[in-house]
Amino acid sequence: MIRSIRVLGAALGGLVGIVIVTADAALFRDVPGAGAVIVAWVIAWSVLGFSLLPYLTIVPALRVVRGVQQLSTAEFVTAVIGLLLGLLMGLLLGSPLSAFEGPLGTWLPIAVSLFLGLGMVGLTVAKRQDLMVAAEAIGLVRRPDPEASGRQGDPHIVVDSSAIIDGRIAEIVESGFLFGTLVVPRFVLDEIQHIADSPDSLRRNRGRRGLEILARMQKDAPTPVVIVEDDVPEVAEVDAKLVALSKRYSRAVLTNDFNLNRVAELQGVRVLNINSLANAVKPALLPGEELRIRVIQQGKESNQGVGFLDDGTMIVVEGGARLIDTDVDVAVTRVLQTVAGRMIFAQPRQD
């Protein structure tokens, strides 16, 4: 495209040079070697047209197109309305200005129209928010209800800082088990940033890991992650803010916080607890199944040994105190589900 414009510019430049020479025959009459000078003159005009025409046509047009593409719908509509108002004002003012004699009466109305048109475009775009409020006040437009819009379409799950700092949320999101959009309020992000700036090294590392996890999910995760500026200024507690925001969206919150879990459930908000998910996906073991574990420490009761599965499930081995630091084949005797997780009791297998 640019190459074609340059070729056209070279042709137009050469044509301009020829027209100038033809119109003023005496221009190079007394110049020695007039023929060579005229050829050089035409070539110079061709080079000038070849170089300048893209910057006078296609380059400004592309900039205008890019600028329009970057405008939001509200900005584009207000810009068009502003342009029409400016041109209308220029037309009204141009009628009396055209009464001036000479070039002033020809060019002054055009200049005024351009000035008012472009000025009104900038003014309406800059004041678009105030114009939208005024249009809403007189009933021309109606903004959607944020609570109703939040419940439409994909679910919007509000995320707590505890779930982000935990880190397992990244693998869960990448696995595709979460459907919808994860919403991280600005005050949750500020809370993680405050933890990352803590003088305590452990808290500081946890906060930094949370920020890294959040950046990783925003970049690579299949589930969209958005940061919202929504707040509940009349509520001071972070947990209460999260519950209130979740009611505005899809009435769902993702957390690891036990207290937030209970408060949200009492107010009818669905809770996605990562710890509960981790316990739910642990392999189910039935009495009589056999395992091979390593007993690593003594249990609370006398003569008990304790080992762990790869997922962290505790195995209490009856009579395993004497088997510490050894690999043992055991048979499951009973399984207990506690608040802290699943606990399995077993006995060494008798050969």
C-alpha positions as CSV (number, residue, x, y, z in Angstrom):
1,M,0.0,0.0,0.0
2,I,2.7,2.5,1.0
3,R,4.7,1.5,-2.1
4,S,1.8,2.3,-4.4
5,I,1.3,5.6,-2.7
6,R,5.0,6.5,-3.2
7,V,4.8,5.6,-6.9
8,L,1.8,7.8,-7.2
9,G,3.6,10.6,-5.3
10,A,6.6,10.3,-7.7
11,A,4.3,10.5,-10.7
12,L,2.4,13.5,-9.3
13,G,5.7,15.2,-8.3
14,G,7.0,14.8,-11.8
15,L,3.8,16.1,-13.3
16,V,3.9,19.2,-11.1
17,G,7.5,19.9,-12.2
18,I,6.5,19.5,-15.9
19,V,3.4,21.8,-15.4
20,I,5.6,24.5,-13.8
21,V,8.1,24.4,-16.6
22,T,5.4,24.5,-19.2
23,A,3.6,27.3,-17.6
24,D,6.7,29.5,-17.3
25,A,8.7,28.9,-20.4
26,A,11.2,31.6,-19.5
27,L,12.1,29.8,-16.2
28,F,15.2,28.0,-17.6
29,R,15.6,29.8,-20.9
30,D,18.9,31.6,-20.1
31,V,20.3,28.7,-18.1
32,P,23.3,26.9,-19.7
33,G,22.3,23.2,-20.4
34,A,18.6,24.0,-20.0
35,G,17.6,20.5,-21.1
36,A,19.6,18.7,-18.4
37,V,18.4,21.2,-15.8
38,I,14.8,20.7,-16.7
39,V,15.3,16.9,-16.4
40,A,16.9,17.4,-13.0
41,W,14.1,19.7,-12.0
42,V,11.4,17.1,-12.9
43,I,13.4,14.3,-11.1
44,A,13.7,16.5,-8.0
45,W,9.9,17.0,-8.0
46,S,9.4,13.2,-8.4
47,V,11.7,12.5,-5.5
48,L,9.9,15.1,-3.4
49,G,6.5,13.5,-4.2
50,F,7.8,10.0,-3.6
51,S,9.0,11.0,-0.2
52,L,6.2,13.3,1.0
53,L,3.0,11.9,-0.3
54,P,2.7,8.9,2.2
55,Y,3.2,11.4,5.1
56,L,0.4,13.6,3.7
57,T,-2.1,10.8,3.1
58,I,-1.7,7.3,4.4
59,V,0.3,7.9,7.6
60,P,-2.1,10.5,9.0
61,A,-5.0,8.2,8.0
62,L,-3.5,5.2,9.8
63,R,-3.0,7.4,12.9
64,V,-6.6,8.4,12.8
65,V,-7.8,4.8,12.4
66,R,-5.6,3.7,15.3
67,G,-6.9,6.5,17.5
68,V,-10.6,5.6,16.7
69,Q,-9.9,1.9,17.4
70,Q,-8.6,2.9,20.9
71,L,-11.7,4.9,21.7
72,S,-14.4,3.2,23.8
73,T,-18.0,3.2,22.5
74,A,-18.9,6.0,24.8
75,E,-15.9,8.1,23.7
76,F,-16.7,7.5,20.0
77,V,-20.4,8.4,20.3
78,T,-19.6,11.6,22.3
79,A,-16.9,12.5,19.7
80,V,-19.3,12.2,16.8
81,I,-22.0,14.2,18.7
82,G,-19.4,16.8,19.5
83,L,-18.2,17.0,15.9
84,L,-21.8,17.5,14.7
85,L,-22.5,20.2,17.2
86,G,-19.3,22.0,16.3
87,L,-20.0,21.9,12.6
88,L,-23.5,23.1,13.3
89,M,-22.2,26.0,15.3
90,G,-19.6,26.7,12.5
91,L,-22.4,26.7,9.9
92,L,-24.4,29.2,11.9
93,L,-21.4,31.5,12.4
94,G,-20.2,31.0,8.8
95,S,-23.2,32.7,7.2
96,P,-22.4,36.2,8.5
97,L,-18.7,35.7,8.1
98,S,-19.1,34.8,4.4
99,A,-20.3,38.4,3.9
100,F,-16.7,39.6,4.0
101,E,-15.3,40.5,0.7
102,G,-12.3,38.7,-0.9
103,P,-10.5,35.6,0.4
104,L,-11.5,36.5,4.0
105,G,-15.2,35.7,3.2
106,T,-14.2,32.4,1.6
107,W,-11.7,31.0,4.1
108,L,-12.9,32.4,7.4
109,P,-16.1,30.3,7.6
110,I,-14.2,27.1,6.8
111,A,-11.6,27.9,9.5
112,V,-14.3,28.6,12.1
113,S,-16.1,25.4,11.3
114,L,-12.9,23.3,11.6
115,F,-12.0,25.0,14.9
116,L,-15.4,24.6,16.4
117,G,-15.7,21.0,15.2
118,L,-12.4,19.8,16.5
119,G,-12.8,21.8,19.7
120,M,-16.2,20.2,20.4
121,V,-14.8,16.7,19.8
122,G,-12.1,17.2,22.4
123,L,-14.5,18.9,24.8
124,T,-17.2,16.2,24.6
125,V,-14.7,13.3,25.0
126,A,-13.1,15.0,28.0
127,K,-16.5,15.6,29.7
128,R,-18.1,12.3,28.6
129,Q,-18.6,11.1,32.2
130,D,-20.5,14.3,33.2
131,L,-22.5,14.0,29.9
132,M,-23.5,10.4,30.7
133,V,-24.6,11.5,34.2
134,A,-26.7,14.3,32.7
135,A,-28.2,12.0,30.1
136,E,-29.1,9.5,32.8
137,A,-30.7,12.2,35.0
138,I,-33.1,13.2,32.2
139,G,-33.8,9.6,31.2
140,L,-32.1,9.4,27.9
141,V,-29.9,6.4,28.9
142,R,-30.0,3.9,31.7
143,R,-27.0,2.3,33.3
144,P,-27.2,-1.5,34.0
145,D,-27.7,-2.6,37.6
146,P,-24.3,-3.8,38.8
147,E,-25.9,-6.5,41.0
148,A,-28.0,-7.8,38.1
149,S,-25.2,-7.6,35.6
150,G,-22.9,-9.4,38.0
151,R,-25.3,-12.4,38.1
152,Q,-25.6,-12.7,34.3
153,G,-23.2,-14.7,32.1
154,D,-20.2,-16.5,33.5
155,P,-19.9,-16.7,37.3
156,H,-17.7,-14.0,38.9
157,I,-15.9,-15.6,41.9
158,V,-14.5,-13.1,44.5
159,V,-11.1,-14.3,45.6
160,D,-9.7,-13.8,49.2
161,S,-6.1,-13.1,50.0
162,S,-5.7,-16.4,51.8
163,A,-6.5,-18.4,48.7
164,I,-3.9,-16.4,46.6
165,I,-1.1,-16.6,49.2
166,D,-1.8,-20.4,49.6
167,G,-0.5,-20.9,46.0
168,R,-2.5,-24.0,45.1
169,I,-5.1,-21.8,43.3
170,A,-2.7,-21.5,40.3
171,E,-2.7,-25.3,39.7
172,I,-6.4,-25.5,40.2
173,V,-7.1,-22.7,37.7
174,E,-4.6,-24.1,35.2
175,S,-6.3,-27.5,35.4
176,G,-9.6,-26.0,34.2
177,F,-11.7,-26.9,37.2
178,L,-12.8,-23.3,37.8
179,F,-15.2,-21.9,35.3
180,G,-16.0,-18.2,35.0
181,T,-14.0,-15.1,36.1
182,L,-11.9,-14.7,39.2
183,V,-12.5,-11.2,40.7
184,V,-9.7,-9.8,42.9
185,P,-10.8,-6.6,44.7
186,R,-8.3,-3.8,45.0
187,F,-8.3,-3.9,48.8
188,V,-7.4,-7.7,48.7
189,L,-4.4,-6.8,46.4
190,D,-3.4,-4.0,48.9
191,E,-3.6,-6.5,51.7
192,I,-1.2,-8.9,49.9
193,Q,1.1,-6.0,49.1
194,H,1.1,-5.0,52.8
195,I,2.1,-8.6,53.7
196,A,4.8,-8.5,51.1
197,D,6.3,-5.4,52.7
198,S,6.2,-6.9,56.2
199,P,9.4,-6.7,58.2
200,D,8.9,-10.4,59.2
201,S,10.7,-12.5,56.6
202,L,8.1,-15.3,56.7
203,R,5.1,-13.0,56.1
204,R,7.1,-11.1,53.5
205,N,7.9,-14.3,51.5
206,R,4.3,-15.4,51.7
207,G,3.1,-12.0,50.4
208,R,5.6,-12.0,47.5
209,R,4.6,-15.5,46.6
210,G,1.0,-14.3,46.5
211,L,1.9,-11.5,44.1
212,E,3.8,-13.9,41.9
213,I,0.9,-16.4,41.8
214,L,-1.5,-13.6,40.9
215,A,0.7,-12.4,38.1
216,R,1.1,-15.9,36.8
217,M,-2.6,-16.5,36.7
218,Q,-3.2,-13.2,34.9
219,K,-0.7,-14.1,32.3
220,D,-1.2,-17.8,31.6
221,A,-4.3,-19.1,33.3
222,P,-7.3,-20.2,31.1
223,T,-9.7,-18.6,33.6
224,P,-9.8,-14.8,33.4
225,V,-8.5,-12.9,36.4
226,V,-9.5,-9.3,36.8
227,I,-8.6,-6.6,39.4
228,V,-11.7,-4.5,40.3
229,E,-11.9,-1.2,42.1
230,D,-15.2,-2.0,43.7
231,D,-15.3,-1.4,47.4
232,V,-17.8,-1.2,50.3
233,P,-16.7,1.9,52.1
234,E,-19.4,1.6,54.8
235,V,-17.9,-1.7,55.9
236,A,-14.6,-1.8,57.7
237,E,-13.8,-5.5,58.0
238,V,-12.2,-7.2,55.0
239,D,-14.2,-10.4,55.4
240,A,-17.5,-8.4,55.5
241,K,-16.4,-6.5,52.3
242,L,-15.7,-9.8,50.5
243,V,-19.1,-11.2,51.4
244,A,-20.8,-7.9,50.3
245,L,-19.0,-7.9,47.0
246,S,-19.7,-11.6,46.3
247,K,-23.4,-10.7,46.7
248,R,-23.0,-8.1,43.9
249,Y,-21.5,-10.7,41.6
250,S,-22.3,-14.4,41.5
251,R,-22.6,-15.0,45.2
252,A,-19.5,-17.1,45.4
253,V,-16.2,-16.6,47.2
254,L,-12.9,-18.5,47.0
255,T,-11.0,-18.7,50.3
256,N,-9.0,-20.8,52.7
257,D,-10.1,-18.7,55.7
258,F,-12.3,-20.8,58.2
259,N,-14.0,-17.7,59.7
260,L,-14.9,-16.2,56.3
261,N,-16.1,-19.6,55.2
262,R,-18.6,-19.7,58.1
263,V,-19.7,-16.1,57.7
264,A,-20.3,-16.4,54.0
265,E,-22.3,-19.7,54.4
266,L,-24.5,-18.0,57.0
267,Q,-25.3,-15.2,54.5
268,G,-26.2,-17.5,51.6
269,V,-22.9,-17.1,49.7
270,R,-21.4,-20.2,48.1
271,V,-17.9,-20.9,49.4
272,L,-15.1,-22.6,47.4
273,N,-12.6,-23.7,50.0
274,I,-9.3,-25.1,48.6
275,N,-8.7,-27.1,51.8
276,S,-12.1,-28.8,51.3
277,L,-11.3,-29.5,47.7
278,A,-7.9,-31.0,48.6
279,N,-9.6,-33.3,51.1
280,A,-12.2,-34.3,48.6
281,V,-9.8,-35.4,46.0
282,K,-7.7,-37.5,48.3
283,P,-7.9,-41.2,47.4
284,A,-10.6,-43.1,49.2
285,L,-9.3,-46.0,51.4
286,L,-11.5,-48.7,52.8
287,P,-10.8,-51.0,55.7
288,G,-8.8,-54.0,54.6
289,E,-6.8,-52.2,51.9
290,E,-3.1,-52.6,52.1
291,L,-0.4,-49.8,51.9
292,R,3.3,-49.5,52.1
293,I,4.4,-46.6,54.2
294,R,7.5,-45.4,56.1
295,V,7.0,-44.9,59.8
296,I,8.8,-41.7,60.7
297,Q,7.7,-40.8,64.3
298,Q,6.0,-42.0,67.4
299,G,2.3,-41.4,67.8
300,K,0.4,-39.8,70.7
301,E,-0.6,-43.1,72.2
302,S,1.9,-45.7,73.4
303,N,3.1,-48.2,70.9
304,Q,1.8,-46.1,68.0
305,G,3.8,-45.1,64.9
306,V,2.9,-42.4,62.4
307,G,3.6,-42.2,58.7
308,F,2.2,-40.1,55.8
309,L,1.0,-40.7,52.3
310,D,2.2,-38.6,49.4
311,D,-0.8,-36.2,49.7
312,G,-0.1,-35.6,53.4
313,T,-2.7,-38.0,54.8
314,M,-1.7,-39.2,58.3
315,I,-1.4,-43.0,58.8
316,V,-1.5,-44.1,62.4
317,V,0.1,-47.6,62.7
318,E,-0.9,-49.6,65.8
319,G,2.2,-51.2,67.3
320,G,4.4,-49.2,65.0
321,A,6.5,-47.5,67.6
322,R,9.2,-50.2,67.2
323,L,9.1,-49.7,63.4
324,I,10.3,-46.1,63.2
325,D,12.5,-45.3,60.2
326,T,11.5,-48.5,58.4
327,D,9.1,-49.2,55.4
328,V,6.2,-51.3,56.5
329,D,3.3,-53.0,54.7
330,V,0.1,-52.1,56.6
331,A,-3.6,-52.9,56.3
332,V,-6.2,-50.2,56.9
333,T,-8.5,-50.8,59.9
334,R,-10.6,-47.6,60.0
335,V,-10.8,-44.2,58.4
336,L,-11.8,-41.0,60.3
337,Q,-12.7,-37.7,58.8
338,T,-11.9,-34.7,61.1
339,V,-12.0,-30.9,60.7
340,A,-8.2,-31.0,60.1
341,G,-8.4,-33.7,57.4
342,R,-8.6,-37.4,57.0
343,M,-6.9,-39.8,59.5
344,I,-6.3,-43.4,58.7
345,F,-5.6,-46.1,61.3
346,A,-3.7,-49.3,60.2
347,Q,-1.9,-52.3,61.5
348,P,1.3,-54.0,60.3
349,R,0.4,-56.8,57.9
350,Q,0.9,-60.2,59.2
351,D,2.9,-62.4,56.8
